[in-house]
Amino acid sequence: MKALVYGGPGDKSWTDVPDPRIQQPGDVIVKVDTTTICGTDLHILKGDVPAVEKGRILGHEGVGTVVETGPSVTGLKVNDRVIISCIKSCGHCANCKAGLYSHCLGSEGRKAPGGSSDT
């Protein structure tokens, strides 16, 4: 598949990359119909985010169709249309249950790296 790959400040290219595969039981693979880069990606392209290394695939907001789900996925099925959010959340911790998805504490409320537990 093609991806927009960061090659360093001011350097980007459409590059062939391996197709995604299910790695974790909660993974979902989505065939992207449309996507875009966001302000964060623009900062990365300018070189303003030195933690981002060459080879990073950009573009993390989109719309698409589920083509495969991991064995523990229960809320989605193949052929579901989805919006791909830039915010990752577990849906189970206290913050997710309160609708504060951008403050997710990690899967099922366990302590996330650099975060704190909700228990």
Phi, psi and omega in degrees: 000160178267145177216151173277112187249131178284129180245009184125171182308123178077002184242119177217157179205152170278119188231143172287127178230160179297147174297147178292160176217155177294124179246328181236154183302334181265007181286152174225136175255130183240129171280115186281126176271322178207146180210172177208164170266161182241186180302323178299317179298322179297320176295320177299313181300327178285345182093013182281353182236083186297342179291341180277121183267159175305142180101351179293134175275128181261164179095103184226019176231127183192184178227138181194194184235132178294127178247343179200146177230150174287165186295338181264001180282123181242340185269356181223155176219163178306138181082358173294139174271135185224156169259132180264110182274153176279353181256123178264132178215152183277334181081359186240334184287171182301319181292318178296317180297334178271003180083012180262062189299327180286356178247026182306138179267357180115173185306122175055031174080004177290157181299125177272154177305125179078001182248193179231158182277153178268005181259000000 
